[in-house]
């Protein structure tokens, strides 16, 4: 890994036109090739952070700095919903960003095949979204993000609506994909367990206004296997994150481990 951050947010503030202060004095440093999980109560500005990083939203105060050559950083965004085109097959849904960018069809299809293979959807290229499970739809959404070969992936609660078994499998697949591609990932979740399992570092946020109240380095080998979830180390980190999250929510949260 490089020794300098790929992304730094310093004293970032975001105030909407109606006067709502979404973020205040928000500070975050992201190292290349790592997964950073953002957790916190609803309304604490987690998604706002992703929008600012992606360029879909502006900051009101503070500074966002990219390390190295900004043009070298290719971003992709995976939203809470898969948001697939129902009339298009898997292959056409994944190809969409390349089509919009004017990439020639032959070159695009090579990249699409690679992305589909990376998420384990070989054989489903001609299938329509209505024929896919929720987990498979999210795999298509991730493939669509990967098809542009990004090095920074922004993920806003992508697995929140899935059942626990599917969510666990996608967590594991994401870890191996991140390791293979050395992706830098900013991952928003409401799940303490998911945050700890995935991340090199968990950032706990509080609301009103949104701000960082704790950062916990998850000093466990990466990528992690499913049995890590039953380890004492995993429980230790879940307790630590839960403690800070409970404080951020005014002591209203309890977790049993």
Buried (B, 14 or more C-beta within 10 A) or exposed (E): EEEEBBBBBBEBBBBEEEEEBBBBBBBBBBBBBBBBBBBBBEBBBBBBBBBBBBEEBEBBBBEBEBBEEEEEBEBBBBBBBBEBEEEBBBBBBBBBBBEEEEBEEEEBBEBBBBBBEBBBBEEBBEBBBEEBEBBBBBBBBBBBBBBBEBBBBBBBBBBBBBEEEBBBBBBBBBBBBBBEBEBBBBBBBBBBBBBBBBBBBBBBBBBEBBBBBBBBEBEBEBBBEEEBBEEEEBEBBBBBBBBBBBBBBEEEBEEEE
